[in-house]
């Protein structure tokens, strides 16, 4: 084979990867609107209000006969969704690695989640059980979809590019969240001008996130390609497959150590994301419009923060940059405990602090973990990774809900989350990532 032919093939391969990367970014663009508009902004306060309308005289609802304080229903539902994801993700991840057919599975997860989200248009009156069921389906589907999406990263980006590619993906997601939130803010603030009640405007915003998710998923599905499968083996039931994945991870204890640290600190991040609007509305007495502006501020600054932290990682390495972000998270969350009620300016300052570290800490965690995954087991390992990603965590919402149920104070609930960042920092600092990458069988980047 001539030198020119080799160069041509290499150029074509590089062009193909660039095309896949651009398509890959658009799945974040598609589904991040669900995380932003639905989970972070509208559904928490709205579903809480719906549950309170259905509550008894003592403020409790009774799903399946279980007494639950109405103010904790949303947090408990988010927590339950990860239990469903724990069962489903290992099956799907193993099937993706075994067959090499990630795209059809990604399509199924995406459109299941998009359909459930669109169905939130019918969440009205005191239908809190309908809202809870749709949230369970949408959250679990998003978790499965993100697991498959993340597992493409080691296949479409060489080691030296992963921090940058991962950061761009998160930036795309936050840019989409900002774009749709602007439209949401206009619709919600001027709902009378559109002939809508406030409740109807919220339901339109919820449903539009599902339509956006479904429409833009077409782009990654047209550009991503499936790879050669591993050797065929039989699929196991969900919990058995999860146990098999964990047993395999025990052969890579440093990978497992990183995953444990990530699951803990990301649990804190995701709980802040999912419960911040509830904290702002219920404890601080802020209006829905104020919350939308605050989350919009987070989205805009998260784009810059993700890209800036990606550049910092080139100089200081991903691990050190993540550790610095966890310190910033701890300080920001502690400050949130002391925020005065009905003071939007202070809430906006807090939102700015969150935005600057949010995207980068998530993007760099994803790219760092991609180095620790043994080749050929991307989806299987990312199924475990995804269990605590993007609002799918369970321990944080459970702790938040239980703290509120026991104390009746959202301030106590929010400060309880500091433990996740402190413990996560200690565990991450103890992981020798260069040795972990080598033991996983991957090339070690010059700066990590």
PyMOL commands that set and color helices and strands:
alter all, ss='L'
color gray80, all
select helices_A, chain A and resi 3-54+70-99+102-122+128-151+153-156+159-189+198-223+238-249+253-283+288-316+318-337+344-371+378-386+395-407+410-415+418-429+433-439
alter helices_A, ss='H'
color red, helices_A
select strands_A, chain A and resi 60-63+66-69
alter strands_A, ss='S'
color yellow, strands_A
deselect
rebuild
show_as cartoon
